[in-house]
Amino acid sequence: MQTGVIAAPVTYSIKGEQYVAVLAGWGGVWALAPGILSEIAGPVRNVSRLLVYRLGGSARLPPESPVTRPPLDPPAATGTAEQIAAGGRQYGRFCGGCHGDAAYGSTVLPDLRRSALIVDGKAWASVVHDGALRNRGMAGFARVLSPEQIESIRRYVIKRANEDEALEDK
């Protein structure tokens, strides 16, 4: 099916032909929050579609295309240990449910460790604080996070990106 399946299948018949249909595509928490655990079977792709199989049918899905992701190429980590730790707590509370545990994101939503925005605090704040990507589903957090807290989250993500980049280099 080339993607996750969370929905239950349904079966039906039309003019004596039996079919099984299932909605395919990631939903729920698995493709979002588990962090590195989601990588065990390789990067998760999301190809949302309705798949319908006819018993005895012979059609095939098109070949699966490879998953490509931007490289880990973070700036140097900055900030005090306290700022980064505070950012980790705020990340866990406000970001991790969608962008992955310990800032280890899936391919369903942006992996923030790989985001070009982490190099620029103003660009980061325009999204996380001001809601510049609200029309694409990323709400701004100005009502619940201060600019300093948002910057500490960015510093935490940069620290995590550097840690994981160092592991890839080994």
N, C-alpha and C positions, 0 to 999 in steps of 0.2 A: 504494500500500500504506500510505501515510500514516505510515510509520515505516521505520527501517532494516531491512535484511534481510542477515543474515550467514550463515544456514544455507543449505545446498544444497537445491534442490527435489527432489522425488521425483514420479515419474509412475506411474500404475497405471490399470487399467480394471476396471470392475464391470459385468457383463452388457452388454458392448459399448460402454459409455460411458467415455471417456478423461478422466482427472482429473490435475491437477498440484497438489501440495500443498507448502507451504513454511511454516516457522516464521518469523514476522516479529517484530521487536522488537530493540532494541539489545542487544548483548552485546559482549564484547571491549573493546578499548581506545578505539575511535574516539569513542564518545559520552562518554567519561570524561576522558581525559588530554590531548587536543590543545589545550586552551585556546581562544584566539580563533579558531584554524583551524576549529573546529567551528561557528562562526557564519557561515561563508561562504554557506551555503545557507539561513540563518535558524536560529532556535532549534530544537534537536532535540527531538522528542517521543518518548516511548516508549509505544507501544501494542502490548503483547505479545499475540500471538494466532496461531492456526493458520489460515492462509488456504488454502482449497481451491477451485480453479477447475475447472469442467467445460468441456471444449472445446465451443464453441458456446453456452455459458451466457450469460445476460444480467443476472444479479444485479449490484448495485453496492454499494460500501461506503457507510456513512452519511456525511453531510458531515463534513469535518474541522473540529474545533473549534479556535479560535485558542489559541496558547500565550501564557499570561500569566505574567509573572514579577514578583516584588516589585521596586520601584525600588531603585536604588543610593542609599542615604541613610545613609552611614557617619558615625560620630562623627569628630571631629578626630583626626588622627594624633598619637600620643604615643610617647615612648621615644627613646632615643638612636639614632643611625645604626647603631651596633654591634649594639644589641638587635634592630633591625629586620632588619639583614643576617643575623644569626644565625637569626632567625625564618624568613627566606626560605630559608636552607639546610635547616632542619628541615622546613619545609613541603615543599620539593622532595623530601626523603627519605621523609617519612612521609605526606604528605597529597595531593601532586600527582597520584599515580597514579589516584586516585578523584575528587578535587575539581578537577582541571584544572591545567594548566601556568600558572604565574604567578597562581594563585588565580582564574583565569577559568574558572568552572564551566559545565557544561552544564545541561540541564533533567532529566537522568536522576537525578543525585544533587544534593543542595543546593549551590548556588553560594554559597560562604561569604562572598563580598563582599556578598551580599544578605541574609545571615542576621541576624535580630534578636539573636542571641547575641553578635555582636561588640561590642555596646555595654556588655556586662556581663561582666567578667572572671571572676566567680564562676560565672555560668551557663555560660560557655564552658568553664571548667575542669570543671564537673560532667559535661559531655559528653566532652570530649577527654581529660581525666585520669581521671575516675571511671567513665566508661562509662554515663552515664544513658540513652543511647539504644541500648544494646547489643542490646535486643530488636528494634530496627528495623534492625540491621545495622551500626551504628557502634560499633566496639570502643573501649574505653578504652585509653589509652596509658601508664598509670601505671607499668608495668614497664619502659618504655624511655625515657620523657620526664619530666623533672623539672617541677614546677609553673612554674619560671622559664622553661624552654624552651617550655612550652605557652603561657605569656603572651607570649613573644616571637613565636610563630607568630600569635597574635591580633593583635599590633601590626603584623606584616607584612601580614596580610589587610586590616586597616584602612587601611594605607598604599596597598595596591593598589586598594582600593575608592575611596579618594579620588582616586587618579590616573585611574581609569576614569570616575568621576563627572565630573571636570573635562573629560575628552574628550567626554562626552555633551553637556555644556553649550556646547560650541563649535559 
